Amino acid sequence: MDLTKATPRAALDEAAAPAPRDPRGLFARLAAERGLIKPGDPLDQSVVDLCLDVVEACAKIGDGYGDPEAGGNAGEHIRFELGDL
């Protein structure tokens, strides 16, 4: 067994307990990381709308992947995680 490629314990803990869904918070954090807003500032509605348009474009690509009998497709998952504010 190659331990140099082992997953760090923190990563395993994060995978076991996913963070609560907060698309608007994620969008704001990403915008702040890129210098579009200051950390903690709210996003303008036009930026939120842009983010949701990108989410929908990605979800449309994901619609073709998955199995309805196995719980849906990638597009549905993307919309669930990032689409509903």
MODELLER restraints for C-alpha pairs under 7 A, 6 or more apart:
rsr = mdl.restraints
at = mdl.atoms
rsr.add(forms.Gaussian(group=physical.xy_distance, feature=features.Distance(at['CA:21:A'], at['CA:81:A']), mean=6.36, stdev=0.5))
rsr.add(forms.Gaussian(group=physical.xy_distance, feature=features.Distance(at['CA:23:A'], at['CA:82:A']), mean=5.00, stdev=0.5))
rsr.add(forms.Gaussian(group=physical.xy_distance, feature=features.Distance(at['CA:23:A'], at['CA:85:A']), mean=6.32, stdev=0.5))
rsr.add(forms.Gaussian(group=physical.xy_distance, feature=features.Distance(at['CA:24:A'], at['CA:85:A']), mean=6.45, stdev=0.5))
rsr.add(forms.Gaussian(group=physical.xy_distance, feature=features.Distance(at['CA:28:A'], at['CA:42:A']), mean=6.83, stdev=0.5))
rsr.add(forms.Gaussian(group=physical.xy_distance, feature=features.Distance(at['CA:28:A'], at['CA:43:A']), mean=6.10, stdev=0.5))
rsr.add(forms.Gaussian(group=physical.xy_distance, feature=features.Distance(at['CA:29:A'], at['CA:39:A']), mean=6.97, stdev=0.5))
rsr.add(forms.Gaussian(group=physical.xy_distance, feature=features.Distance(at['CA:31:A'], at['CA:37:A']), mean=5.96, stdev=0.5))
rsr.add(forms.Gaussian(group=physical.xy_distance, feature=features.Distance(at['CA:32:A'], at['CA:38:A']), mean=5.42, stdev=0.5))
rsr.add(forms.Gaussian(group=physical.xy_distance, feature=features.Distance(at['CA:32:A'], at['CA:39:A']), mean=5.26, stdev=0.5))
rsr.add(forms.Gaussian(group=physical.xy_distance, feature=features.Distance(at['CA:52:A'], at['CA:83:A']), mean=6.18, stdev=0.5))
rsr.add(forms.Gaussian(group=physical.xy_distance, feature=features.Distance(at['CA:55:A'], at['CA:79:A']), mean=6.94, stdev=0.5))
rsr.add(forms.Gaussian(group=physical.xy_distance, feature=features.Distance(at['CA:55:A'], at['CA:82:A']), mean=6.60, stdev=0.5))
rsr.add(forms.Gaussian(group=physical.xy_distance, feature=features.Distance(at['CA:55:A'], at['CA:83:A']), mean=6.41, stdev=0.5))
rsr.add(forms.Gaussian(group=physical.xy_distance, feature=features.Distance(at['CA:56:A'], at['CA:79:A']), mean=6.99, stdev=0.5))
rsr.add(forms.Gaussian(group=physical.xy_distance, feature=features.Distance(at['CA:59:A'], at['CA:74:A']), mean=6.97, stdev=0.5))
rsr.add(forms.Gaussian(group=physical.xy_distance, feature=features.Distance(at['CA:59:A'], at['CA:75:A']), mean=3.89, stdev=0.5))
rsr.add(forms.Gaussian(group=physical.xy_distance, feature=features.Distance(at['CA:59:A'], at['CA:76:A']), mean=6.84, stdev=0.5))
rsr.add(forms.Gaussian(group=physical.xy_distance, feature=features.Distance(at['CA:59:A'], at['CA:78:A']), mean=5.59, stdev=0.5))
rsr.add(forms.Gaussian(group=physical.xy_distance, feature=features.Distance(at['CA:59:A'], at['CA:79:A']), mean=6.26, stdev=0.5))
rsr.add(forms.Gaussian(group=physical.xy_distance, feature=features.Distance(at['CA:60:A'], at['CA:75:A']), mean=5.88, stdev=0.5))
rsr.add(forms.Gaussian(group=physical.xy_distance, feature=features.Distance(at['CA:61:A'], at['CA:75:A']), mean=6.81, stdev=0.5))
rsr.add(forms.Gaussian(group=physical.xy_distance, feature=features.Distance(at['CA:62:A'], at['CA:73:A']), mean=6.79, stdev=0.5))
rsr.add(forms.Gaussian(group=physical.xy_distance, feature=features.Distance(at['CA:62:A'], at['CA:74:A']), mean=4.58, stdev=0.5))
rsr.add(forms.Gaussian(group=physical.xy_distance, feature=features.Distance(at['CA:62:A'], at['CA:75:A']), mean=4.05, stdev=0.5))
rsr.add(forms.Gaussian(group=physical.xy_distance, feature=features.Distance(at['CA:63:A'], at['CA:73:A']), mean=5.80, stdev=0.5))
rsr.add(forms.Gaussian(group=physical.xy_distance, feature=features.Distance(at['CA:63:A'], at['CA:74:A']), mean=5.87, stdev=0.5))
rsr.add(forms.Gaussian(group=physical.xy_distance, feature=features.Distance(at['CA:63:A'], at['CA:75:A']), mean=4.28, stdev=0.5))
rsr.add(forms.Gaussian(group=physical.xy_distance, feature=features.Distance(at['CA:63:A'], at['CA:76:A']), mean=6.91, stdev=0.5))
rsr.add(forms.Gaussian(group=physical.xy_distance, feature=features.Distance(at['CA:65:A'], at['CA:73:A']), mean=5.40, stdev=0.5))
rsr.add(forms.Gaussian(group=physical.xy_distance, feature=features.Distance(at['CA:65:A'], at['CA:74:A']), mean=5.63, stdev=0.5))
rsr.add(forms.Gaussian(group=physical.xy_distance, feature=features.Distance(at['CA:66:A'], at['CA:72:A']), mean=6.02, stdev=0.5))
rsr.add(forms.Gaussian(group=physical.xy_distance, feature=features.Distance(at['CA:66:A'], at['CA:73:A']), mean=3.99, stdev=0.5))
rsr.add(forms.Gaussian(group=physical.xy_distance, feature=features.Distance(at['CA:66:A'], at['CA:74:A']), mean=6.02, stdev=0.5))
rsr.add(forms.Gaussian(group=physical.xy_distance, feature=features.Distance(at['CA:67:A'], at['CA:73:A']), mean=5.80, stdev=0.5))
